[in-house]
């Protein structure tokens, strides 16, 4: 398959604590991108969401991606309520990070926590998008020890409304959550908020087509959610779009 220009904004590497994930390695991810015709990926480190201090996980991420930097760009984690978190942000900038990930639910940061706004402002100053992950798995599949829960719309809107100018990328959101966030923002806030496609259903629900018609393709970014989601989902949903939507072009984070 010929390589297109899309950038996958929701890929991860590393093991998952609650079930086996086959081959969550960067060299396998590169092959997945080739198979799907995807040019680049923003890559986070899955285990780091479950660490109190993300520094060691970021170390592993940078080392693992080093042989693949032409295709795989790091999206390290920053915990803004942790001592000297600014050091991790500076390191991300030095490492050429594509974006910053933070995990509010896993780290106990709710909608009103000022540290999230501080991180958003710092990311904006460095021109780094801030990636917020709604979930890893459906609640029906979730292990009893995985108690973090889904990221809520109030926390996402709180960051988007803070006036920091940061680009917010929400990944693994359903149609319902996307609509709850999007229609609760002003036009200026919506223009700085995007959603990936990894958790959107195609036929028969047609949530993907519905969102293309309502919020617009310019608010949606290509995302696979690999290795916890099937990387083919977005490509299949694009192929199954109604004829009048076949020519739409998703937003491309690679152009930022």
C-alpha positions as CSV (number, residue, x, y, z in Angstrom):
1,X,0.0,0.0,0.0
2,X,1.3,3.4,-0.8
3,X,2.1,5.7,2.1
4,X,-0.2,8.6,2.7
5,X,0.4,11.7,4.7
6,X,-1.6,10.9,7.8
7,X,-0.1,11.1,11.2
8,X,-1.5,8.6,13.8
9,X,-1.9,10.7,17.0
10,X,-2.9,7.9,19.4
11,X,-0.3,5.1,19.1
12,X,1.4,3.5,22.1
13,X,4.2,1.1,22.9
14,X,4.9,-1.0,25.9
15,X,3.0,-3.5,28.0
16,X,-0.5,-3.1,29.5
17,X,-0.8,-4.1,33.2
18,X,-4.2,-5.8,32.9
19,X,-4.0,-8.1,29.9
20,X,-1.5,-9.4,27.4
21,X,-0.9,-7.1,24.4
22,X,0.9,-9.0,21.6
23,X,4.1,-7.3,20.3
24,X,3.6,-3.7,21.6
25,X,7.0,-2.8,20.2
26,X,8.1,0.1,18.0
27,X,9.5,-2.1,15.2
28,X,6.1,-3.8,15.0
29,X,4.3,-0.4,15.0
30,X,6.4,0.7,12.0
31,X,5.2,-2.4,10.1
32,X,1.6,-1.6,11.1
33,X,2.0,1.9,9.8
34,X,3.3,0.5,6.5
35,X,0.4,-1.9,6.2
36,X,-2.1,0.9,6.9
37,X,-0.4,3.4,4.6
38,X,0.2,5.8,7.5
39,X,3.3,8.0,7.3
40,X,4.0,9.0,10.9
41,X,2.9,8.4,14.5
42,X,2.9,10.3,17.8
43,X,3.9,7.5,20.2
44,X,3.3,7.4,23.9
45,X,4.5,4.9,26.5
46,X,1.5,2.8,27.8
47,X,2.9,1.7,31.2
48,X,3.7,5.3,32.2
49,X,0.1,6.1,32.8
50,X,0.3,3.8,35.8
51,X,3.5,5.3,37.2
52,X,3.4,8.0,39.8
53,X,6.5,9.6,38.4
54,X,6.6,9.4,34.5
55,X,10.4,10.1,34.2
56,X,11.5,6.5,34.0
57,X,8.8,5.7,31.5
58,X,9.9,8.6,29.3
59,X,13.4,7.3,29.4
60,X,12.2,4.0,28.0
61,X,10.1,5.8,25.4
62,X,13.0,7.8,24.0
63,X,15.4,4.9,23.9
64,X,12.9,2.6,22.2
65,X,12.0,5.1,19.5
66,X,15.6,6.2,18.8
67,X,16.0,3.8,15.8
68,X,12.7,4.9,14.3
69,X,12.6,8.7,14.8
70,X,11.9,9.3,11.1
71,X,8.5,7.7,11.5
72,X,7.8,7.6,15.2
73,X,7.8,10.8,17.2
74,X,7.7,10.7,21.0
75,X,4.7,11.9,22.9
76,X,6.1,11.7,26.5
77,X,4.1,12.1,29.6
78,X,4.2,15.0,32.0
79,X,2.5,14.9,35.4
80,X,2.0,18.6,36.3
81,X,1.4,18.0,40.1
82,X,4.7,16.2,40.5
83,X,7.8,18.0,41.8
84,X,10.0,19.6,39.1
85,X,7.6,18.5,36.3
86,X,9.0,21.4,34.2
87,X,12.2,19.3,33.8
88,X,10.3,16.6,31.9
89,X,8.7,19.2,29.7
90,X,12.1,20.7,28.9
91,X,13.5,17.3,28.2
92,X,10.5,16.6,25.8
93,X,11.4,19.8,23.9
94,X,15.0,18.8,23.7
95,X,14.1,15.3,22.4
96,X,11.9,16.8,19.6
97,X,8.7,15.5,21.1
98,X,5.6,15.9,18.8
99,X,3.2,16.3,21.8
100,X,2.8,15.9,25.5
101,X,0.5,13.3,27.1
102,X,-1.0,13.6,30.5
103,X,-3.3,11.2,32.3
104,X,-5.6,13.2,34.7
105,X,-7.8,10.3,35.9
106,X,-4.8,8.0,36.5
107,X,-3.1,10.7,38.5
108,X,-6.1,12.0,40.4
109,X,-6.3,15.4,38.7
110,X,-9.9,16.6,38.4
111,X,-11.6,19.3,36.3
112,X,-10.7,22.1,38.8
113,X,-7.1,21.1,39.4
114,X,-4.9,24.2,38.6
115,X,-1.9,22.0,37.6
116,X,-3.7,21.0,34.4
117,X,-4.0,24.6,33.4
118,X,-0.4,25.3,34.3
119,X,0.7,22.4,32.0
120,X,-1.5,23.6,29.2
121,X,0.0,27.0,29.4
122,X,3.6,25.6,29.4
123,X,2.8,23.3,26.4
124,X,1.4,26.3,24.6
125,X,4.6,28.3,25.2
126,X,6.6,25.4,23.7
127,X,4.1,24.9,20.9
128,X,3.4,21.3,21.9
129,X,-0.1,19.9,21.6
130,X,-1.5,18.4,24.8
131,X,-3.0,14.8,24.3
132,X,-5.7,13.7,26.7
133,X,-6.8,10.0,26.7
134,X,-10.4,9.2,27.6
135,X,-9.9,5.5,28.1
136,X,-7.8,2.4,27.3
137,X,-10.6,-0.1,27.2
138,X,-14.4,-0.2,27.3
139,X,-15.7,-0.3,30.9
140,X,-17.2,-3.8,30.2
141,X,-13.7,-5.2,29.5
142,X,-11.9,-3.3,32.3
143,X,-10.1,-5.2,35.0
144,X,-11.4,-4.8,38.6
145,X,-8.1,-3.2,39.6
146,X,-8.3,-0.6,36.9
147,X,-10.2,2.0,38.8
148,X,-9.2,5.2,37.1
149,X,-12.4,5.5,35.0
150,X,-13.0,7.4,31.8
151,X,-11.8,11.0,31.4
152,X,-14.9,13.3,31.7
153,X,-16.0,16.1,29.5
154,X,-15.7,18.6,32.4
155,X,-12.0,18.1,32.7
156,X,-11.5,18.4,28.9
157,X,-13.6,21.5,28.7
158,X,-11.8,23.0,31.7
159,X,-8.5,22.8,29.8
160,X,-9.9,24.1,26.6
161,X,-11.6,27.0,28.3
162,X,-8.5,28.1,30.3
163,X,-7.4,30.5,27.5
164,X,-3.9,29.1,27.3
165,X,-3.9,28.8,23.5
166,X,-2.7,25.1,23.7
167,X,-3.8,22.7,21.0
168,X,-5.8,20.0,22.8
169,X,-6.1,16.5,21.2
170,X,-8.6,14.2,22.8
171,X,-8.1,10.5,21.9
172,X,-10.3,7.5,22.5
173,X,-13.5,9.5,22.8
174,X,-16.9,8.3,21.7
175,X,-19.3,10.3,19.7
176,X,-21.3,11.2,22.8
177,X,-18.3,12.6,24.7
178,X,-17.1,14.5,21.6
179,X,-20.4,16.2,21.2
180,X,-20.6,17.0,25.0
181,X,-17.2,18.7,24.8
182,X,-17.5,20.3,21.3
183,X,-21.0,21.9,21.8
184,X,-20.0,23.2,25.2
185,X,-17.1,25.3,23.8
186,X,-17.0,28.7,22.1
187,X,-16.0,28.9,18.5
188,X,-12.5,30.0,19.5
189,X,-12.1,27.1,21.9
190,X,-13.4,24.6,19.4
191,X,-10.8,25.8,16.9
192,X,-8.1,24.6,19.3
193,X,-9.6,21.2,20.1
194,X,-9.4,18.0,18.0
195,X,-10.5,14.4,18.5
196,X,-9.0,11.2,17.1
197,X,-10.9,8.6,15.2
198,X,-9.9,5.4,17.1
199,X,-13.1,5.0,19.1
200,X,-15.7,6.1,16.5
201,X,-18.1,3.6,15.1
202,X,-18.9,3.2,11.4
203,X,-22.0,1.4,10.2
204,X,-24.6,0.6,11.4
205,X,-24.4,3.4,14.1
206,X,-22.6,5.7,11.6
207,X,-21.2,7.9,14.4
208,X,-18.1,8.7,12.2
209,X,-20.3,10.0,9.4
210,X,-22.5,11.9,11.8
211,X,-19.6,13.8,13.3
212,X,-18.2,14.6,9.8
213,X,-21.5,16.2,9.0
214,X,-21.9,18.1,12.3
215,X,-18.5,19.1,13.8
216,X,-16.6,18.7,10.5
217,X,-13.6,16.8,9.2
218,X,-11.3,19.6,10.3
219,X,-11.9,18.6,14.0
220,X,-11.0,14.9,13.5
221,X,-7.5,13.5,13.4
222,X,-6.4,10.0,12.3
223,X,-5.9,7.7,15.2
224,X,-5.5,4.0,15.6
225,X,-5.2,3.4,19.3
226,X,-2.7,0.7,18.6
227,X,-1.9,-1.8,20.2
228,X,-5.1,-1.7,22.3
229,X,-7.4,-1.1,19.3
230,X,-7.4,-2.6,15.8
231,X,-5.4,-0.3,13.6
232,X,-7.7,-1.0,10.6
233,X,-10.8,0.6,12.2
234,X,-10.3,4.1,10.9
235,X,-9.3,2.9,7.4
236,X,-12.4,0.7,7.3
237,X,-14.7,3.5,8.5
238,X,-13.3,5.8,5.8
239,X,-14.0,3.2,3.2
240,X,-17.5,2.7,4.4
241,X,-18.5,6.4,4.4
242,X,-21.5,7.4,2.3
243,X,-20.7,8.6,-1.2
244,X,-21.2,12.2,-0.4
245,X,-18.5,12.0,2.3
246,X,-15.9,9.9,0.5
247,X,-13.9,13.0,-0.5
248,X,-13.5,14.5,3.0
249,X,-10.1,15.0,4.3
250,X,-9.4,14.7,8.0
251,X,-7.2,17.2,9.8
252,X,-3.5,16.3,9.7
253,X,-1.5,16.9,12.9
254,X,1.7,16.4,10.8
255,X,1.2,19.8,9.3
256,X,1.2,21.6,12.7
